[in-house]
Every structure is written in structure tokens, then in C-alpha cells.
Amino acid sequence: MTDPERIQPGEFNRAIIAEFRANGGEVGGMFEGASLLLLTTVGARTGRGHTVPVVYRRDGARVLVFGSNAGADIHPAWVHNVRANPEVTVEIRAGERIETYAADARILQGAERDRHYAAQASDDPAFAAYQAATDRTIPVVAVERVTRAGLGRRRFLAGVGATATAAAGVGGATALAGSPDAAAPGQQRAAAIGDHLRHVHAQLRRDLATVRMGLEQHVRAPDGVGKPALPQELRTHCLAFCGALGEHHTGEDGVFPALARLHPELVPVIDRLNREHGVVAGALTELRTLLHAAEPGDPARLLSEFDRLATELETHFTYEENTLLDTLNATDPAALRPGQR
């Protein structure tokens, strides 16, 4: 079986994804009958959702996917994404429909990896050919469903306290004191603030991609008796995202005055970010109004509103990252807490 990620780039790869989603997880042509799923990872550099079709095999409650890249000498991009952020989204055929769920991805090592790759190569000789074509060890990635009680806290202020704790050596490894790689305690604390903000943005991008995916699937699903205007679980997830984004911006609003006092040259930047917060707040109010309606009558309108929000957020996040991260990474976290002068 041919690896779709390798030989079907660009538009044709997107066509496979569209066909998969439109036909309940089935595709035709050279991939007819293949065990394919759609794997969405968060880009390690961009923080954006990245969806690829990949061949899988089942292993109990989990599925295994393979970074074969059709035997090329480099790993596919999604493998690098999983290393940076193991939280992924899976779309997989379940009966006559597509099931979508959150999962954690883990790259297998040693004998465990070798055993599962050998089994896949035995069942599908193309995978034996892929490994023979390259000197790299083709990764085997275990993808296991997780139950998330709700969206995690995405507050920027929470990150300030968390990074200060982590830098002090609690819950993570740090360079040995006196070694060439060891930084002063204040430098260790500060170095994580901007990085944490980038991580929060990546999580929010992923959360939004998951919400939009759920809405798209609901809008595309055939109408039938008993089909709700909007399933309660999906409505709850949409509201949770709105709450997480609003909470994150509330946290930033508390930090911006202190940042402006410390760095007056950033006042025009912060003014723009505050204006954009207002635009986003208006969009969230509109979304909450639609979601709190007794029976939302037009899920397609919800999807359109979330699409518009995604465009605005991408511009906002990119501008904020380009203008603030370096300064944040050079600022003492304690100085950014509300009330500091």
C-alpha cells in the first residue's frame, strides 16, 4: 500500500482529506480499502493545525501510525510536530460515520517499536520497502484516546507563576549550577514567559481547530429524524473555547499596564492589542448569544462566525508574537503581576 502523505502532496492530498470527510471515512482510487485516518497535529513552528491522512493499524484500544514518508530520508513534518506537542486529534471511520476524538501521541522506542513495525511490514510489504530505502529508523507512533474534562486554562498570568516555579527547579530539569549552560535564576524565570505565551497561543489555535472541525462535521452530516440542531456536547465545547479565550485575554489585560510602564516604547503595540481584544470580545459575545439560544437554528452560521474569529485571531496572535515575545523573555515575571509599580 502506498503512503498517501508522501505521494499525494498539495492539492491532491487535500482532495483525499475532503473525500475522506465527505464519505464517512472512505476513499477510492489507489487507497480504496486502506486503513486510513486523519491526524491533526499542532505545527511545531507555526502553532497551526496540520492535518494529514496516514495509514494505521489497531493495537488494542490505541492505533499505531507510521512516519514512513514512503522511504524518504527525512521524517514527515507531523512527526516533528508530535515531538513538540503530543496532543493530537484523530478522525477515523467508525461504522458508517467518522468519529473524532482527542488523543495523545507517543513515539515508540526500541523493541516495542521494532515489534510493531515488523508486524506492519509483514501485513503490508510496502512498509518493508520503505524501511529498506532509508537509513533512518521509521518512527512508529502510538495514538491513544484521552478524555479531557474541558479545555485547559489558557491564561497568560497563570503561565507567569508557573514558569517562575519551573525555573526554580520544581517539576523539571535545569542546568547544573556552575555549568556553562546554567543561567542566573532571574534569567531562567524570564526566559519562559514569551515561550509560554507562544504555547498558550498554540493550544488556543488547536482548540479552535477542534471546534471548527466538529461544526463542519455536524453541518455536513445528512439531515434525518432526530438530528439535533446542535448536539449538546458540541455546544458545550464551543462555549468552553469562548470561555478559555476570554479568560486568556482577561489575563493579558491585567499584564499590559505593567508592561507599558516597563517599556513605554510598546504603548502603540499594546494599544493595538487592546483594540483587537475588544473586537474579539464582541465576536465572543455574538457566539455566546447564538450558543445560548434554546435551539440554534443555523449551525452553518455558527461555523461561519468561528471561521471569521479564526481569521481575526491568527492576525492578532501573529502580531503579538512578533512584537512582544522578545521583550517578555527579557522581563522579570514578578514585574508583570497586576499592581506592581
Residue, then its C-alpha position, 0 to 999 in steps of 0.5 A: m500500500t502506498d503512503p498517501e502523505r508522501i505521494q499525494p502532496g498539495e492539492f491532491n492530498r487535500a482532495i483525499i482529506a475532503e473525500f475522506r470527510a465527505n464519505g464517512g471515512e472512505v476513499g477510492g482510487m489507489f487507497e480504496g480499502a486502506s486503513l486510513l485516518l486523519l491526524t491533526t497535529v499542532g505545527a511545531r513552528t507555526g502553532r497551526g493545525h496540520t492535518v494529514p491522512v496516514v495509514y494505521r493499524r489497531d493495537g488494542a484500544r490505541v492505533l499505531v501510525f507510521g512516519s514512513n514518508a514512503g522511504a524518504d530520508i527525512h521524517p514527515a513534518w507531523v512527526h516533528n510536530v508530535r515531538a513538540n506537542p503530543e496532543v493530537t486529534v484523530e478522525i477515523r471511520a467508525g461504522e458508517r460515520i467518522e468519529t473524532y476524538a482527542a488523543d495523545a501521541r507517543i513515539l515508540q522506542g526500541a523493541e516495542r517499536d521494532r515489534h510493531y513495525a515488523a508486524q506492519a511490514s509483514d501485513d503490508p510489504a510496502f512498509a518493508a520497502y520503505q524501511a529498506a530505502t532509508d537509513r533512518t529508523i521509521p518512527v512508529v507512533a502510538v495514538e491513544r484516546v484521552t478524555r479531557a474534562g474541558l479545555g485547559r486554562r489558557r491564561f497568560l498570568a497563570g503561565v507567569g507563576a508557573t514558569a517562575t516555579a519551573a525555573a526554580g527547579v520544581g517539576g523539571a530539569t535545569a542546568l547544573a549550577g556552575s555549568p556553562d549552560a546554567a543561567a542566573p535564576g532571574q534569567q531562567r524565570a524570564a526566559a519562559i514567559g514569551d515561550h509560554l505565551r507562544h504555547v498558550h497561543a498554540q493550544l488556543r489555535r488547536d482548540l479552535a481547530t477542534v471546534r471548527m472541525g466538529l461544526e463542519q462535521h455536524v453541518r455536513a452530516p445528512d439531515g434525518v429524524g432526530k438530528p439535533a440542531l446542535p448536539q449538546e456536547l458540541r455546544t458545550h465545547c464551543l462555549a468552553f473555547c469562548g470561555a478559555l479565550g476570554e479568560h486568556h485575554t482577561g489575563e493579558d489585560g491585567v499584564f499590559p499596564a505593567l508592561a507599558r510602564l516597563h517599556p513605554e516604547l510598546v504603548p502603540v503595540i499594546d494599544r493595538l492589542n487592546r483594540e483587537h481584544g475588544v473586537v474579539a470580545g464582541a465576536l465572543t459575545e455574538l457566539r455566546t448569544l447564538l450558543h445560548a439560544a434554546e435551539p440554534g437554528d443555523p449551525a452553518r452560521l455558527l461555523s461561519e462566525f468561528d471561521r471569521l474569529a479564526t481569521e481575526l485571531e491568527t492576525h492578532f496572535t501573529y502580531e503579538e508574537n512578533t512584537l512582544l515575545d522578545t521583550l517578555n523573555a527579557t522581563d522579570p515575571a514578578a514585574l508583570r503581576p497586576g499592581q506592581r509599580 
